[in-house]
Amino acid sequence: MLRENNIAKKYLPLVWIAVSSFGLGAAVQGMLSLGNFWSGMLVTALMILIISGTLYFAWKKAGAGQALAWMMLLAFILRLGYAVFLAWGLPRFGYPEPPQQTGYVFEDAYRRDRNAWALAQSDKPITRAFSDDYEVDQYGGVLALSAFVYRYISPDLHRPILISILAAGAMALSVPFLLAGMKGKINGKALLWAGWILVLYPEGILLGASQMRDPFLILFFTMMFWAAACWMDRRDTTIALAVFALSAICLLLFTFRVGLPMIGVVLLWVWVIESSKFQKRWVKIAGWVLIAAAMLFGLWVMRDWVDAVLHWDTLQTIARSGRVQFQLESVPGWLHFPFLLIYGLLQPVLPAAIAAPAPWIWQSLGIMRALGWYLLFPLLAYVLIRVWHLGPSLKKQWLIVFVLIVWAWIFVASARAGGDQWDNPRYRTIFLPWMSILAGWGLIHARQTKDRWLGRVYAIEGIFLLFFTEWYISRYYPVIPRLNMWFMVGMILILSLLVVFGGWLWDRQHPRESLTDDK
């Protein structure tokens, strides 16, 4: 009897997963009405079942913690639910454009997915996705994956929701890899915050609900990160090396221009930790020389592409925005690129999302994305400054690596997409796992050390938002007086300096009670 109870307990979760998968499949099919109900329900349920089973076994492997279970479940359900909502709502409440009328947020996804369906319906091998026949995906990875799903799982009907389910699963699967990779390296509470930020960050929810490559890049990145951590801890080294190799290959197939930097930063993190074990100074120097040479070589290899892309996207930003054109007229030519760079850092602009008239489905999406970035940005800015004040330690060294890489990538994303409110945040989100770690660490560090500067960073952002919200509202509603742009910028700078110097004076007169760093 005891043995039977143990067997039932062991397999009961799998039964619940199967039942839930068919229930969700029926709900998705009922809402989207993709062809015949039963075939649509079975295909959707099968995809959900495959993803759910994978998530369950990953959860067991990662320790089967209750908090992790909620994170993974919520990560998947949020993205699946939002994917269904967008597929249902955009044709009804979006703009009368082909991508939106067929349920796509991103035009790139719309064009690539149509090509994937055409490839799946043809007699060509899936590997043709990596040829020059399909310019909508210059790398081929997502196109090949989508075509495979359509050919072998849904050959009777084009069901884009299946790719969204895959993307949602990829984002959910990245959570255990990230937390397992960082376990024991930062405070447990900071690690929980990192997990929840990865799960709930709005841009991550949108990408995980779309047919884009970014969720898969995040998954492969966290897999490499976990594999590197296991290798350094001398745990399951054979499996770790195999996972690292597999995820690196997948990254290169999905996008080698992003894959190479991702592989490089993980290896850099490994070097920073492992080099502390070397006693001979010349070995460390030689290692850093090789790293510098590799970085220069990488920049040289991609120099033409980077130069062309930066120039093109800068022109596109100027051409698409009359407001940007107007402001650039009063800015010296040599300041145009820095202006667009800063403008890109602020995208998506929360005041614009609040004030700009748009269909409610787009306005709510814009506010959600912008609010997520404006909550995360001050944390990253706080960590950028605060990490240098830590005492000498190995943790400080790799935290600095995280900070420098994350901020370098934020600027690259801003430069790569200029002031574009879609591509810029999307590129930036690729490094969301490390952003989440830094943000989680920053929150707990500020709380444990009673550091008042995190609140002041948010206060400065609040000043910026207050002025620019008024500015954008007055742009769309002329009855409200319009502030002069440069007067407003000057007031923001003056008030921000008052916050900084006032905070500094306050801290001199009222020292903090605790300076204990997180363990």
Buried (B, 14 or more C-beta within 10 A) or exposed (E): EEEEEEEEEEEEBBEEBBEBBBEBBBBBBEEBEBBEEEBBBBBBBBBBBBBBBBBBEBBEEBEEEEEBBEBBBBBBEBBBBBBBBBBBBBBEEBEEEEBBBBBBBBBBBBBBBBBBBBBBEEEBEBEBBBEEEBEBBEBBBBBBBBBBBBBEBBEEEBBBBBBBBBBBBBBBBBBBBBBBBBBEBBBEBBBBBBBBBBBBBBBBBBBBBBBBBBBBBBBBBBBBBBBBBBBBBEEEEEEBBEBBEBBBEBBBBBBBBBBBBBBBBBBBBBBBBEBEEEEEEEEBEEBEEEBEEBEEEBEEEBEEEBEEBBEEBBEBBBEEBEEBEEBBEEEEEEEBBEBBBEBBBBBBBBBBBBBBEBBEBBBBBBBBBBBBBBBBBBBBBBBBEBBEEBEEEEBBBBBBBBBBBBBEBBBBBBBBBBBBBBBBBBBBBBBBBBBBBBBBBBBBBBBBBEBEBBEBBBBBBBBBBBBBBBBBBBBEEEEEEEBEBEEBBEBBEEBBEEBBEEBEEEBEEEEEEEEEBBE
